[in-house]
């Protein structure tokens, strides 16, 4: 509700907030187990108001398991790629000038990598 209070497109923001909330719960259900297989992380859907319904899955990954690490690295790289492509990033939430500098650096890295790939292709490998 807080997100929609400041939004221009309130219905869209409400839907996306609800979607992200449920995605977060799903990710907690799948990959938030403690270090031992018995240390499962239950999800209280209506918590902290009620304990029912409670979701738990015995196949949970440990929080530091390789799938969580791989997903974190992939999402971080995707965030950097989006920042370079779109010209703005999450840094803009805090400071627009810092965001411009940050995305400028990202775009410089992207262009440098593109030049290296082109020169590598023209040299034959």
N, CA, C and O atoms as a Tinker XYZ file with bonds, in Angstrom:
   500  protein
     1  N      0.824000   -1.190000    0.000000    73     2
     2  CA     0.000000    0.000000    0.000000    64     1     3
     3  C      0.868000    1.254000    0.000000    63     2     4     5
     4  O      0.516000    2.265000   -0.608000    81     3
     5  N      1.996000    1.177000    0.684000    73     3     6
     6  CA     2.883000    2.333000    0.747000    64     5     7
     7  C      3.422000    2.686000   -0.643000    63     6     8     9
     8  O      3.502000    3.861000   -1.002000    81     7
     9  N      3.788000    1.666000   -1.419000    73     7    10
    10  CA     4.299000    1.920000   -2.761000    64     9    11
    11  C      3.260000    2.587000   -3.648000    63    10    12    13
    12  O      3.589000    3.493000   -4.414000    81    11
    13  N      2.018000    2.153000   -3.554000    73    11    14
    14  CA     0.978000    2.711000   -4.413000    64    13    15
    15  C      0.617000    4.142000   -4.026000    63    14    16    17
    16  O      0.130000    4.902000   -4.863000    81    15
    17  N      0.848000    4.515000   -2.782000    73    15    18
    18  CA     0.505000    5.869000   -2.338000    64    17    19
    19  C      1.315000    6.931000   -3.079000    63    18    20    21
    20  O      0.838000    8.052000   -3.257000    81    19
    21  N      2.527000    6.599000   -3.510000    73    19    22
    22  CA     3.396000    7.560000   -4.182000    64    21    23
    23  C      3.471000    7.338000   -5.690000    63    22    24    25
    24  O      4.237000    8.022000   -6.368000    81    23
    25  N      2.703000    6.409000   -6.224000    73    23    26
    26  CA     2.804000    6.028000   -7.630000    64    25    27
    27  C      1.842000    6.824000   -8.504000    63    26    28    29
    28  O      0.796000    7.291000   -8.053000    81    27
    29  N      2.227000    6.963000   -9.755000    73    27    30
    30  CA     1.325000    7.569000  -10.734000    64    29    31
    31  C      0.368000    6.512000  -11.281000    63    30    32    33
    32  O     -0.826000    6.764000  -11.438000    81    31
    33  N      0.900000    5.338000  -11.566000    73    31    34
    34  CA     0.090000    4.223000  -12.072000    64    33    35
    35  C     -0.158000    3.259000  -10.915000    63    34    36    37
    36  O      0.521000    2.242000  -10.780000    81    35
    37  N     -1.112000    3.587000  -10.109000    73    35    38
    38  CA    -1.326000    2.866000   -8.856000    64    37    39
    39  C     -1.688000    1.398000   -9.049000    63    38    40    41
    40  O     -1.173000    0.546000   -8.324000    81    39
    41  N     -2.539000    1.085000   -9.984000    73    39    42
    42  CA    -2.945000   -0.312000  -10.198000    64    41    43
    43  C     -1.752000   -1.152000  -10.636000    63    42    44    45
    44  O     -1.576000   -2.281000  -10.177000    81    43
    45  N     -0.935000   -0.598000  -11.524000    73    43    46
    46  CA     0.253000   -1.317000  -11.994000    64    45    47
    47  C      1.245000   -1.547000  -10.863000    63    46    48    49
    48  O      1.787000   -2.642000  -10.718000    81    47
    49  N      1.478000   -0.525000  -10.071000    73    47    50
    50  CA     2.416000   -0.644000   -8.954000    64    49    51
    51  C      1.886000   -1.635000   -7.917000    63    50    52    53
    52  O      2.658000   -2.427000   -7.378000    81    51
    53  N      0.594000   -1.603000   -7.632000    73    51    54
    54  CA     0.009000   -2.543000   -6.678000    64    53    55
    55  C      0.170000   -3.979000   -7.174000    63    54    56    57
    56  O      0.529000   -4.868000   -6.402000    81    55
    57  N     -0.095000   -4.204000   -8.461000    73    55    58
    58  CA     0.058000   -5.544000   -9.025000    64    57    59
    59  C      1.512000   -6.007000   -8.959000    63    58    60    61
    60  O      1.786000   -7.137000   -8.554000    81    59
    61  N      2.441000   -5.138000   -9.355000    73    59    62
    62  CA     3.859000   -5.525000   -9.339000    64    61    63
    63  C      4.359000   -5.755000   -7.916000    63    62    64    65
    64  O      5.156000   -6.665000   -7.689000    81    63
    65  N      3.907000   -4.952000   -6.955000    73    63    66
    66  CA     4.309000   -5.159000   -5.561000    64    65    67
    67  C      3.794000   -6.501000   -5.052000    63    66    68    69
    68  O      4.509000   -7.216000   -4.350000    81    67
    69  N      2.574000   -6.839000   -5.399000    73    67    70
    70  CA     2.011000   -8.129000   -5.004000    64    69    71
    71  C      2.778000   -9.277000   -5.656000    63    70    72    73
    72  O      3.045000  -10.294000   -5.014000    81    71
    73  N      3.128000   -9.114000   -6.920000    73    71    74
    74  CA     3.895000  -10.124000   -7.636000    64    73    75
    75  C      5.277000  -10.320000   -7.000000    63    74    76    77
    76  O      5.708000  -11.452000   -6.782000    81    75
    77  N      5.958000   -9.225000   -6.708000    73    75    78
    78  CA     7.295000   -9.304000   -6.111000    64    77    79
    79  C      7.229000   -9.918000   -4.706000    63    78    80    81
    80  O      8.110000  -10.690000   -4.326000    81    79
    81  N      6.200000   -9.582000   -3.947000    73    79    82
    82  CA     6.024000  -10.171000   -2.621000    64    81    83
    83  C      5.900000  -11.691000   -2.715000    63    82    84    85
    84  O      6.545000  -12.415000   -1.957000    81    83
    85  N      5.080000  -12.171000   -3.634000    73    83    86
    86  CA     4.903000  -13.614000   -3.775000    64    85    87
    87  C      6.146000  -14.293000   -4.346000    63    86    88    89
    88  O      6.448000  -15.433000   -3.994000    81    87
    89  N      6.861000  -13.603000   -5.220000    73    87    90
    90  CA     8.131000  -14.138000   -5.715000    64    89    91
    91  C      9.127000  -14.277000   -4.567000    63    90    92    93
    92  O      9.864000  -15.261000   -4.496000    81    91
    93  N      9.148000  -13.307000   -3.684000    73    91    94
    94  CA    10.017000  -13.360000   -2.511000    64    93    95
    95  C      9.664000  -14.568000   -1.626000    63    94    96    97
    96  O     10.550000  -15.289000   -1.165000    81    95
    97  N      8.376000  -14.774000   -1.399000    73    95    98
    98  CA     7.959000  -15.931000   -0.601000    64    97    99
    99  C      8.358000  -17.240000   -1.273000    63    98   100   101
   100  O      8.813000  -18.166000   -0.602000    81    99
   101  N      8.192000  -17.324000   -2.583000    73    99   102
   102  CA     8.577000  -18.532000   -3.311000    64   101   103
   103  C     10.079000  -18.775000   -3.194000    63   102   104   105
   104  O     10.510000  -19.906000   -2.970000    81   103
   105  N     10.868000  -17.728000   -3.342000    73   103   106
   106  CA    12.327000  -17.875000   -3.218000    64   105   107
   107  C     12.726000  -18.286000   -1.802000    63   106   108   109
   108  O     13.642000  -19.090000   -1.629000    81   107
   109  N     12.051000  -17.748000   -0.792000    73   107   110
   110  CA    12.303000  -18.181000    0.580000    64   109   111
   111  C     11.948000  -19.653000    0.767000    63   110   112   113
   112  O     12.665000  -20.387000    1.447000    81   111
   113  N     10.864000  -20.072000    0.176000    73   111   114
   114  CA    10.431000  -21.457000    0.304000    64   113   115
   115  C     11.425000  -22.405000   -0.361000    63   114   116   117
   116  O     11.699000  -23.484000    0.165000    81   115
   117  N     11.958000  -22.014000   -1.500000    73   115   118
   118  CA    12.852000  -22.884000   -2.262000    64   117   119
   119  C     14.277000  -22.861000   -1.726000    63   118   120   121
   120  O     14.916000  -23.911000   -1.657000    81   119
   121  N     14.794000  -21.693000   -1.344000    73   119   122
   122  CA    16.226000  -21.617000   -1.071000    64   121   123
   123  C     16.631000  -20.899000    0.185000    63   122   124   125
   124  O     17.532000  -20.061000    0.144000    81   123
   125  N     15.994000  -21.197000    1.316000    73   123   126
   126  CA    16.370000  -20.493000    2.547000    64   125   127
   127  C     16.581000  -21.420000    3.730000    63   126   128   129
   128  O     16.377000  -21.020000    4.876000    81   127
   129  N     16.983000  -22.638000    3.468000    73   127   130
   130  CA    17.228000  -23.571000    4.572000    64   129   131
   131  C     18.500000  -23.188000    5.297000    63   130   132   133
   132  O     19.387000  -22.549000    4.732000    81   131
   133  N     18.576000  -23.582000    6.544000    73   131   134
   134  CA    19.780000  -23.371000    7.344000    64   133   135
   135  C     20.874000  -24.333000    6.936000    63   134   136   137
   136  O     20.745000  -25.024000    5.926000    81   135
   137  N     21.960000  -24.391000    7.712000    73   135   138
   138  CA    23.108000  -25.228000    7.334000    64   137   139
   139  C     22.835000  -26.731000    7.371000    63   138   140   141
   140  O     23.442000  -27.478000    6.603000    81   139
   141  N     21.946000  -27.189000    8.238000    73   139   142
   142  CA    21.668000  -28.627000    8.301000    64   141   143
   143  C     20.348000  -28.936000    7.597000    63   142   144   145
   144  O     19.471000  -28.074000    7.546000    81   143
   145  N     20.187000  -30.137000    7.057000    73   143   146
   146  CA    18.948000  -30.494000    6.352000    64   145   147
   147  C     17.691000  -30.403000    7.216000    63   146   148   149
   148  O     16.584000  -30.283000    6.690000    81   147
   149  N     17.854000  -30.460000    8.527000    73   147   150
   150  CA    16.696000  -30.370000    9.421000    64   149   151
   151  C     16.292000  -28.930000    9.712000    63   150   152   153
   152  O     15.215000  -28.687000   10.256000    81   151
   153  N     17.132000  -27.992000    9.362000    73   151   154
   154  CA    16.910000  -26.577000    9.680000    64   153   155
   155  C     16.114000  -25.899000    8.568000    63   154   156   157
   156  O     16.645000  -25.061000    7.840000    81   155
   157  N     14.845000  -26.264000    8.442000    73   155   158
   158  CA    13.994000  -25.736000    7.383000    64   157   159
   159  C     13.435000  -24.372000    7.757000    63   158   160   161
   160  O     13.310000  -24.043000    8.936000    81   159
   161  N     13.105000  -23.593000    6.755000    73   159   162
   162  CA    12.583000  -22.250000    6.938000    64   161   163
   163  C     11.098000  -22.274000    6.600000    63   162   164   165
   164  O     10.746000  -22.330000    5.421000    81   163
   165  N     10.223000  -22.235000    7.588000    73   163   166
   166  CA     8.790000  -22.225000    7.279000    64   165   167
   167  C      8.336000  -20.836000    6.844000    63   166   168   169
   168  O      8.879000  -19.823000    7.286000    81   167
   169  N      7.351000  -20.807000    5.985000    73   167   170
   170  CA     6.790000  -19.549000    5.505000    64   169   171
   171  C      5.394000  -19.406000    6.103000    63   170   172   173
   172  O      4.517000  -20.230000    5.845000    81   171
   173  N      5.190000  -18.369000    6.894000    73   171   174
   174  CA     3.879000  -18.055000    7.455000    64   173   175
   175  C      3.263000  -16.993000    6.549000    63   174   176   177
   176  O      3.621000  -15.818000    6.625000    81   175
   177  N      2.336000  -17.416000    5.693000    73   175   178
   178  CA     1.807000  -16.523000    4.659000    64   177   179
   179  C      1.176000  -15.269000    5.259000    63   178   180   181
   180  O      1.357000  -14.179000    4.716000    81   179
   181  N      0.458000  -15.391000    6.336000    73   179   182
   182  CA    -0.189000  -14.234000    6.951000    64   181   183
   183  C      0.579000  -13.693000    8.151000    63   182   184   185
   184  O      0.058000  -12.883000    8.918000    81   183
   185  N      1.828000  -14.147000    8.309000    73   183   186
   186  CA     2.637000  -13.674000    9.423000    64   185   187
   187  C      2.949000  -12.201000    9.283000    63   186   188   189
   188  O      3.082000  -11.702000    8.165000    81   187
   189  N      3.061000  -11.525000   10.349000    73   187   190
   190  CA     3.098000  -11.920000   11.756000    64   189   191
   191  C      1.717000  -11.954000   12.421000    63   190   192   193
   192  O      1.623000  -12.067000   13.643000    81   191
   193  N      0.663000  -11.858000   11.637000    73   191   194
   194  CA    -0.668000  -11.802000   12.222000    64   193   195
   195  C     -1.218000  -13.180000   12.592000    63   194   196   197
   196  O     -1.903000  -13.333000   13.603000    81   195
   197  N     -0.911000  -14.177000   11.764000    73   195   198
   198  CA    -1.395000  -15.538000   12.014000    64   197   199
   199  C     -0.303000  -16.532000   11.652000    63   198   200   201
   200  O      0.577000  -16.232000   10.845000    81   199
   201  N     -0.364000  -17.707000   12.246000    73   199   202
   202  CA     0.605000  -18.760000   11.926000    64   201   203
   203  C      0.071000  -19.707000   10.847000    63   202   204   205
   204  O      0.814000  -20.547000   10.340000    81   203
   205  N     -1.201000  -19.578000   10.497000    73   203   206
   206  CA    -1.782000  -20.426000    9.446000    64   205   207
   207  C     -2.208000  -19.559000    8.284000    63   206   208   209
   208  O     -2.773000  -18.492000    8.521000    81   207
   209  N     -1.978000  -19.941000    7.063000    73   207   210
   210  CA    -1.328000  -21.170000    6.635000    64   209   211
   211  C      0.198000  -21.071000    6.721000    63   210   212   213
   212  O      0.781000  -19.996000    6.578000    81   211
   213  N      0.816000  -22.215000    6.956000    73   211   214
   214  CA     2.271000  -22.309000    7.016000    64   213   215
   215  C      2.732000  -23.211000    5.875000    63   214   216   217
   216  O      2.206000  -24.309000    5.690000    81   215
   217  N      3.709000  -22.745000    5.119000    73   215   218
   218  CA     4.268000  -23.531000    4.030000    64   217   219
   219  C      5.674000  -23.967000    4.437000    63   218   220   221
   220  O      6.439000  -23.195000    5.015000    81   219
   221  N      5.989000  -25.199000    4.126000    73   219   222
   222  CA     7.340000  -25.729000    4.384000    64   221   223
   223  C      7.632000  -26.781000    3.327000    63   222   224   225
   224  O      6.736000  -27.508000    2.900000    81   223
   225  N      8.875000  -26.857000    2.913000    73   223   226
   226  CA     9.265000  -27.813000    1.878000    64   225   227
   227  C     10.566000  -28.481000    2.306000    63   226   228   229
   228  O     11.542000  -27.801000    2.621000    81   227
   229  N     10.580000  -29.792000    2.318000    73   227   230
   230  CA    11.762000  -30.537000    2.783000    64   229   231
   231  C     12.910000  -30.516000    1.785000    63   230   232   233
   232  O     14.022000  -30.925000    2.120000    81   231
   233  N     12.664000  -30.050000    0.573000    73   231   234
   234  CA    13.713000  -29.980000   -0.442000    64   233   235
   235  C     14.405000  -28.636000   -0.525000    63   234   236   237
   236  O     15.090000  -28.355000   -1.508000    81   235
   237  N     14.240000  -27.790000    0.504000    73   235   238
   238  CA    14.844000  -26.454000    0.472000    64   237   239
   239  C     16.359000  -26.527000    0.303000    63   238   240   241
   240  O     17.024000  -27.392000    0.872000    81   239
   241  N     16.884000  -25.603000   -0.492000    73   239   242
   242  CA    18.326000  -25.462000   -0.597000    64   241   243
   243  C     18.824000  -24.705000    0.613000    63   242   244   245
   244  O     18.105000  -23.910000    1.218000    81   243
   245  N     20.073000  -24.971000    0.951000    73   243   246
   246  CA    20.717000  -24.157000    1.992000    64   245   247
   247  C     20.868000  -22.738000    1.457000    63   246   248   249
   248  O     21.000000  -22.527000    0.251000    81   247
   249  N     20.846000  -21.783000    2.357000    73   247   250
   250  CA    20.921000  -20.376000    1.962000    64   249   251
   251  C     22.209000  -20.075000    1.192000    63   250   252   253
   252  O     22.215000  -19.216000    0.310000    81   251
   253  N     23.295000  -20.773000    1.520000    73   251   254
   254  CA    24.561000  -20.548000    0.831000    64   253   255
   255  C     24.847000  -21.625000   -0.221000    63   254   256   257
   256  O     26.005000  -21.833000   -0.583000    81   255
   257  N     23.817000  -22.308000   -0.716000    73   255   258
   258  CA    23.994000  -23.354000   -1.725000    64   257   259
   259  C     24.348000  -22.740000   -3.086000    63   258   260   261
   260  O     24.104000  -21.559000   -3.332000    81   259
   261  N     24.924000  -23.564000   -3.955000    73   259   262
   262  CA    25.370000  -23.062000   -5.248000    64   261   263
   263  C     24.242000  -22.481000   -6.101000    63   262   264   265
   264  O     24.489000  -21.511000   -6.818000    81   263
   265  N     22.998000  -23.024000   -6.066000    73   263   266
   266  CA    21.958000  -22.387000   -6.892000    64   265   267
   267  C     21.668000  -20.949000   -6.462000    63   266   268   269
   268  O     21.434000  -20.086000   -7.308000    81   267
   269  N     21.681000  -20.687000   -5.160000    73   267   270
   270  CA    21.455000  -19.318000   -4.680000    64   269   271
   271  C     22.606000  -18.404000   -5.081000    63   270   272   273
   272  O     22.386000  -17.253000   -5.457000    81   271
   273  N     23.812000  -18.905000   -5.005000    73   271   274
   274  CA    24.973000  -18.098000   -5.392000    64   273   275
   275  C     24.948000  -17.791000   -6.886000    63   274   276   277
   276  O     25.189000  -16.657000   -7.300000    81   275
   277  N     24.653000  -18.814000   -7.692000    73   275   278
   278  CA    24.596000  -18.631000   -9.138000    64   277   279
   279  C     23.498000  -17.640000   -9.523000    63   278   280   281
   280  O     23.713000  -16.766000  -10.362000    81   279
   281  N     22.342000  -17.775000   -8.921000    73   279   282
   282  CA    21.239000  -16.860000   -9.202000    64   281   283
   283  C     21.587000  -15.433000   -8.785000    63   282   284   285
   284  O     21.255000  -14.485000   -9.498000    81   283
   285  N     22.247000  -15.269000   -7.649000    73   283   286
   286  CA    22.645000  -13.939000   -7.189000    64   285   287
   287  C     23.622000  -13.285000   -8.154000    63   286   288   289
   288  O     23.471000  -12.109000   -8.485000    81   287
   289  N     24.614000  -14.026000   -8.607000    73   287   290
   290  CA    25.596000  -13.483000   -9.549000    64   289   291
   291  C     24.924000  -13.147000  -10.880000    63   290   292   293
   292  O     25.201000  -12.102000  -11.468000    81   291
   293  N     24.040000  -14.030000  -11.356000    73   291   294
   294  CA    23.348000  -13.785000  -12.625000    64   293   295
   295  C     22.466000  -12.547000  -12.537000    63   294   296   297
   296  O     22.457000  -11.737000  -13.464000    81   295
   297  N     21.726000  -12.380000  -11.448000    73   295   298
   298  CA    20.869000  -11.207000  -11.288000    64   297   299
   299  C     21.697000   -9.923000  -11.153000    63   298   300   301
   300  O     21.298000   -8.874000  -11.660000    81   299
   301  N     22.842000  -10.003000  -10.475000    73   299   302
   302  CA    23.716000   -8.836000  -10.345000    64   301   303
   303  C     24.254000   -8.417000  -11.719000    63   302   304   305
   304  O     24.269000   -7.232000  -12.050000    81   303
   305  N     24.694000   -9.394000  -12.510000    73   303   306
   306  CA    25.200000   -9.090000  -13.856000    64   305   307
   307  C     24.096000   -8.509000  -14.734000    63   306   308   309
   308  O     24.334000   -7.579000  -15.504000    81   307
   309  N     22.882000   -9.062000  -14.617000    73   307   310
   310  CA    21.751000   -8.544000  -15.381000    64   309   311
   311  C     21.444000   -7.104000  -14.981000    63   310   312   313
   312  O     21.113000   -6.284000  -15.837000    81   311
   313  N     21.549000   -6.789000  -13.701000    73   311   314
   314  CA    21.327000   -5.429000  -13.224000    64   313   315
   315  C     22.355000   -4.468000  -13.815000    63   314   316   317
   316  O     22.005000   -3.364000  -14.233000    81   315
   317  N     23.619000   -4.881000  -13.851000    73   315   318
   318  CA    24.656000   -4.042000  -14.450000    64   317   319
   319  C     24.410000   -3.857000  -15.940000    63   318   320   321
   320  O     24.573000   -2.755000  -16.463000    81   319
   321  N     24.018000   -4.924000  -16.626000    73   319   322
   322  CA    23.736000   -4.852000  -18.055000    64   321   323
   323  C     22.576000   -3.895000  -18.324000    63   322   324   325
   324  O     22.641000   -3.078000  -19.243000    81   323
   325  N     21.521000   -3.996000  -17.525000    73   323   326
   326  CA    20.382000   -3.091000  -17.685000    64   325   327
   327  C     20.785000   -1.639000  -17.433000    63   326   328   329
   328  O     20.329000   -0.741000  -18.140000    81   327
   329  N     21.625000   -1.406000  -16.445000    73   327   330
   330  CA    22.091000   -0.049000  -16.167000    64   329   331
   331  C     22.847000    0.534000  -17.346000    63   330   332   333
   332  O     22.662000    1.701000  -17.693000    81   331
   333  N     23.695000   -0.270000  -17.960000    73   331   334
   334  CA    24.455000    0.199000  -19.118000    64   333   335
   335  C     23.535000    0.416000  -20.315000    63   334   336   337
   336  O     23.718000    1.370000  -21.071000    81   335
   337  N     22.568000   -0.442000  -20.488000    73   335   338
   338  CA    21.666000   -0.360000  -21.642000    64   337   339
   339  C     20.674000    0.792000  -21.523000    63   338   340   341
   340  O     20.447000    1.522000  -22.488000    81   339
   341  N     20.084000    0.954000  -20.339000    73   339   342
   342  CA    19.023000    1.943000  -20.165000    64   341   343
   343  C     19.526000    3.322000  -19.748000    63   342   344   345
   344  O     18.825000    4.318000  -19.931000    81   343
   345  N     20.730000    3.387000  -19.191000    73   343   346
   346  CA    21.281000    4.673000  -18.792000    64   345   347
   347  C     20.887000    5.125000  -17.399000    63   346   348   349
   348  O     21.155000    6.266000  -17.021000    81   347
   349  N     20.258000    4.253000  -16.634000    73   347   350
   350  CA    19.965000    4.559000  -15.231000    64   349   351
   351  C     19.958000    3.255000  -14.450000    63   350   352   353
   352  O     19.729000    2.178000  -15.001000    81   351
   353  N     20.218000    3.378000  -13.146000    73   351   354
   354  CA    20.342000    2.198000  -12.300000    64   353   355
   355  C     19.717000    2.488000  -10.939000    63   354   356   357
   356  O     19.116000    3.542000  -10.726000    81   355
   357  N     19.867000    1.549000  -10.040000    73   355   358
   358  CA    19.343000    1.753000   -8.689000    64   357   359
   359  C     20.081000    2.862000   -7.954000    63   358   360   361
   360  O     19.564000    3.389000   -6.969000    81   359
   361  N     21.246000    3.222000   -8.394000    73   359   362
   362  CA    21.969000    4.323000   -7.755000    64   361   363
   363  C     21.194000    5.630000   -7.884000    63   362   364   365
   364  O     21.363000    6.532000   -7.065000    81   363
   365  N     20.352000    5.738000   -8.900000    73   363   366
   366  CA    19.551000    6.936000   -9.110000    64   365   367
   367  C     18.538000    7.188000   -8.019000    63   366   368   369
   368  O     18.056000    8.312000   -7.871000    81   367
   369  N     18.205000    6.170000   -7.253000    73   367   370
   370  CA    17.297000    6.352000   -6.124000    64   369   371
   371  C     17.933000    7.271000   -5.090000    63   370   372   373
   372  O     17.233000    8.031000   -4.420000    81   371
   373  N     19.243000    7.207000   -4.959000    73   371   374
   374  CA    19.952000    7.966000   -3.947000    64   373   375
   375  C     20.497000    9.295000   -4.474000    63   374   376   377
   376  O     20.430000   10.319000   -3.794000    81   375
   377  N     21.040000    9.262000   -5.705000    73   375   378
   378  CA    21.663000   10.470000   -6.242000    64   377   379
   379  C     21.712000   10.354000   -7.765000    63   378   380   381
   380  O     22.310000    9.419000   -8.298000    81   379
   381  N     21.093000   11.289000   -8.457000    73   379   382
   382  CA    21.030000   11.210000   -9.930000    64   381   383
   383  C     22.379000   11.473000  -10.587000    63   382   384   385
   384  O     22.699000   10.871000  -11.612000    81   383
   385  N     23.164000   12.360000  -10.006000    73   383   386
   386  CA    24.487000   12.611000  -10.590000    64   385   387
   387  C     25.392000   11.398000  -10.431000    63   386   388   389
   388  O     26.127000   11.039000  -11.351000    81   387
   389  N     25.337000   10.767000   -9.259000    73   387   390
   390  CA    26.130000    9.548000   -9.053000    64   389   391
   391  C     25.664000    8.442000  -10.000000    63   390   392   393
   392  O     26.478000    7.661000  -10.493000    81   391
   393  N     24.369000    8.377000  -10.254000    73   391   394
   394  CA    23.831000    7.395000  -11.180000    64   393   395
   395  C     24.350000    7.644000  -12.592000    63   394   396   397
   396  O     24.685000    6.699000  -13.306000    81   395
   397  N     24.419000    8.911000  -12.996000    73   395   398
   398  CA    24.936000    9.236000  -14.326000    64   397   399
   399  C     26.395000    8.816000  -14.457000    63   398   400   401
   400  O     26.798000    8.280000  -15.489000    81   399
   401  N     27.186000    9.056000  -13.416000    73   399   402
   402  CA    28.594000    8.647000  -13.437000    64   401   403
   403  C     28.694000    7.118000  -13.484000    63   402   404   405
   404  O     29.468000    6.565000  -14.265000    81   403
   405  N     27.913000    6.451000  -12.651000    73   403   406
   406  CA    27.938000    4.993000  -12.585000    64   405   407
   407  C     27.550000    4.367000  -13.922000    63   406   408   409
   408  O     28.238000    3.471000  -14.412000    81   407
   409  N     26.450000    4.835000  -14.514000    73   407   410
   410  CA    26.036000    4.257000  -15.798000    64   409   411
   411  C     27.016000    4.633000  -16.908000    63   410   412   413
   412  O     27.169000    3.883000  -17.873000    81   411
   413  N     27.679000    5.782000  -16.786000    73   411   414
   414  CA    28.714000    6.128000  -17.757000    64   413   415
   415  C     29.881000    5.151000  -17.704000    63   414   416   417
   416  O     30.413000    4.747000  -18.738000    81   415
   417  N     30.271000    4.778000  -16.498000    73   415   418
   418  CA    31.344000    3.786000  -16.335000    64   417   419
   419  C     30.900000    2.448000  -16.909000    63   418   420   421
   420  O     31.668000    1.793000  -17.614000    81   419
   421  N     29.661000    2.030000  -16.613000    73   419   422
   422  CA    29.150000    0.761000  -17.144000    64   421   423
   423  C     29.148000    0.767000  -18.668000    63   422   424   425
   424  O     29.544000   -0.209000  -19.305000    81   423
   425  N     28.692000    1.889000  -19.250000    73   423   426
   426  CA    28.669000    1.979000  -20.715000    64   425   427
   427  C     30.076000    1.958000  -21.303000    63   426   428   429
   428  O     30.284000    1.395000  -22.377000    81   427
   429  N     31.036000    2.558000  -20.622000    73   427   430
   430  CA    32.428000    2.504000  -21.070000    64   429   431
   431  C     32.966000    1.083000  -21.052000    63   430   432   433
   432  O     33.648000    0.656000  -21.984000    81   431
   433  N     32.656000    0.351000  -19.984000    73   431   434
   434  CA    33.077000   -1.051000  -19.911000    64   433   435
   435  C     32.434000   -1.871000  -21.024000    63   434   436   437
   436  O     33.087000   -2.699000  -21.661000    81   435
   437  N     31.140000   -1.628000  -21.250000    73   435   438
   438  CA    30.423000   -2.387000  -22.281000    64   437   439
   439  C     31.023000   -2.109000  -23.659000    63   438   440   441
   440  O     31.234000   -3.030000  -24.447000    81   439
   441  N     31.294000   -0.839000  -23.942000    73   439   442
   442  CA    31.876000   -0.490000  -25.239000    64   441   443
   443  C     33.286000   -1.059000  -25.391000    63   442   444   445
   444  O     33.664000   -1.502000  -26.475000    81   443
   445  N     34.064000   -1.048000  -24.306000    73   443   446
   446  CA    35.399000   -1.641000  -24.353000    64   445   447
   447  C     35.357000   -3.128000  -24.617000    63   446   448   449
   448  O     36.162000   -3.645000  -25.393000    81   447
   449  N     34.425000   -3.826000  -23.979000    73   447   450
   450  CA    34.267000   -5.261000  -24.239000    64   449   451
   451  C     33.820000   -5.519000  -25.665000    63   450   452   453
   452  O     34.287000   -6.465000  -26.300000    81   451
   453  N     32.927000   -4.695000  -26.172000    73   451   454
   454  CA    32.451000   -4.854000  -27.548000    64   453   455
   455  C     33.596000   -4.659000  -28.531000    63   454   456   457
   456  O     33.712000   -5.406000  -29.502000    81   455
   457  N     34.455000   -3.648000  -28.285000    73   455   458
   458  CA    35.603000   -3.416000  -29.167000    64   457   459
   459  C     36.557000   -4.606000  -29.140000    63   458   460   461
   460  O     37.072000   -5.013000  -30.181000    81   459
   461  N     36.792000   -5.163000  -27.958000    73   459   462
   462  CA    37.686000   -6.326000  -27.855000    64   461   463
   463  C     37.113000   -7.517000  -28.602000    63   462   464   465
   464  O     37.846000   -8.255000  -29.260000    81   463
   465  N     35.798000   -7.706000  -28.502000    73   463   466
   466  CA    35.169000   -8.834000  -29.186000    64   465   467
   467  C     35.254000   -8.657000  -30.700000    63   466   468   469
   468  O     35.488000   -9.627000  -31.422000    81   467
   469  N     35.066000   -7.430000  -31.186000    73   467   470
   470  CA    35.137000   -7.171000  -32.624000    64   469   471
   471  C     36.563000   -7.366000  -33.123000    63   470   472   473
   472  O     36.775000   -7.973000  -34.172000    81   471
   473  N     37.540000   -6.857000  -32.382000    73   471   474
   474  CA    38.931000   -6.998000  -32.825000    64   473   475
   475  C     39.361000   -8.466000  -32.753000    63   474   476   477
   476  O     40.169000   -8.911000  -33.568000    81   475
   477  N     38.846000   -9.200000  -31.815000    73   475   478
   478  CA    39.159000  -10.625000  -31.721000    64   477   479
   479  C     38.580000  -11.378000  -32.897000    63   478   480   481
   480  O     39.225000  -12.276000  -33.438000    81   479
   481  N     37.367000  -11.024000  -33.302000    73   479   482
   482  CA    36.728000  -11.673000  -34.449000    64   481   483
   483  C     37.429000  -11.342000  -35.742000    63   482   484   485
   484  O     37.538000  -12.206000  -36.613000    81   483
   485  N     37.919000  -10.097000  -35.905000    73   483   486
   486  CA    38.583000   -9.711000  -37.147000    64   485   487
   487  C     39.973000  -10.338000  -37.274000    63   486   488   489
   488  O     40.481000  -10.522000  -38.380000    81   487
   489  N     40.580000  -10.664000  -36.132000    73   487   490
   490  CA    41.893000  -11.314000  -36.146000    64   489   491
   491  C     41.775000  -12.822000  -36.347000    63   490   492   493
   492  O     42.776000  -13.498000  -36.587000    81   491
   493  N     40.576000  -13.341000  -36.250000    73   491   494
   494  CA    40.390000  -14.770000  -36.474000    64   493   495
   495  C     40.511000  -15.598000  -35.216000    63   494   496   497
   496  O     40.941000  -16.750000  -35.276000    81   495
   497  N     40.139000  -15.035000  -34.072000    73   495   498
   498  CA    40.105000  -15.862000  -32.881000    64   497   499
   499  C     40.939000  -15.335000  -31.829000    63   498   500
   500  O     41.019000  -15.923000  -30.750000    81   499
